[in-house]
């Protein structure tokens, strides 16, 4: 709504808050997995799963990156940019699939988790680039139109 009414400052403020929340959630999850991963896995899934705390930590790293970048995709939807989202998802899937195929043979489940990290980094990077590529020109046009509108208003007032 903020973008639709042209409130770029409000939109940026809200996006910043959401990005910080996503980053904070990711960091908190990572801290929990690092400090209490084994007890958490034991409690929730049993002792068998607690043996794989290293896998849990790597998956949590991937999720932390995803949480930190999640709201860039939301921002793209808010500014009504939908055409880049499918290519971004296809590229992310391609990175996930390729790295998983390469890493699983040698590293097993940890390889899949590392592939998740690579795909999260890819998705986050592409979302940020797409947002800045699509939002900056739109803001420039809006500012130019606002400047023209103000100039016309001033001329009419005289």
N, C-alpha and C positions, 0 to 999 in steps of 0.2 A: 504494500500500500504506500509506503514512504517513497519508493522509487516512482510509482505511478503518479503521484501528485508533485513530483519534482523536488522532494526534500532530500537532496543528496547528503546533507550534513546529518540529518536524522538517520538516513539509511546507513551511512558509514558508521555512525555511532552504534546502531543496533547490530550491524554485522561484526563490529569489533567485539561487542559484548558476547555474541554467540560464538565467535572464534575463540575467545578466551575461555568460555565455558567448555567448549569441545577440547581445547588443549588441556585445561585443568582436569577434566574427566579422564583423559588419556594418561596424564601424568599420575593421577591418583591410582588408576588401575595398575599402572606399571609399578608404582611403589608398593602396592599391596602384593602384587605377584612376586616382586623381589624379596620383600620382607616376610611374607606369610604365605607364599605360594604352596608349599608342601602341606601345611595344616588346612588351608582352604580346600585344596584338592582332596585331601583325606576326608574332610568333613562332608563335602558335597558329593564326591564320586567314589570314595573308597581308597584303600591303600595302594591298589594296583595303579591307579592314575597318579597318585602322589609320587611315584617313582619317576614320572616324566615331567618334573617341575621345570626342567630346562626348555622343553617344548612349550609349556605353558607361558614361560617368560617371553619367548620369541613371538608367539601368537599375540601376546599382550602388547608387544612392541608394534606389531602390524596394526592392531586395533587402536593404539594410541595415535598413530599417524592418521588412521582413518577418521577418528574422532576430531583430530585437530583440523582436518581438511573438509569435513562433512558439510559445513555451512557455506563453503565456496560453491558447491553444487546448488544449494538452496538459494544462494544469491543469484546464480545464473537463471534459475527459474523465476525469481522475483523480478529480474530485469527483462523477462520474456525472451530469453535466448535458449532455444530448445534444440536447434539444429546441430550444435557442437556436442551435445551430451551423448548421443549415440556413438559417434566416433571415439569419444573419450572412453566410453565403456568398452567398446570393441578393442581399443588399444590396451586398456587395462587388462582385459581378459587375455589378450595375446601375450602380454608380458607374464601374466600369471601362468598360463599354460606352458609357454616356452621355458621359463625358468624352472617350473615344477618338473617338466620332462627331463631337463638337464640335471637338476639337483637331487631328484628322488632316487635315481639309480645309486648314487654314491652316499647320500646322507639319510635316506629314508624319510621319516615323518618330519625331522628337523628341516630337510630340504623343502618340503611343502610349506612349512612355516616361514622359511627364508623367502620363498617365492611370494608368499603373502606380503611380506615386508616390501619386496621390490614392486609388487603391483600397487600397494598403498602409496608408495613414493611416486610412482608413475601417475596414478590417478590424481593425487594432490597437486603435483606439479602442473599437469594439464588443466585441471580446474582453475588454478590460480592464473595461469597464462590466458586461458579463455575468458575468465572474468575481466581481467585487466584489458585484454584486447577488445572486448565488446563494450565495456562500460565507459572507458575513457572517451572514445569518439561520441558516444551518446551524450555524455555530460558536456562535451565541448559544443555540440550542436545546441543543447538546451541553454547553455550559457550565452551562446551567440544570439539565439532567439530572444532570450530575456533582455540582452543588451539592445537589440533592435526594438523590442517592445518598449523599453524604457525611453529610448531615443524618440520614438514616435509620440509617446505620452508627453514628453517634455515639449516637443514641437507643437502639439495640439494645445498645450496649456498656454503657450505664448500666443 
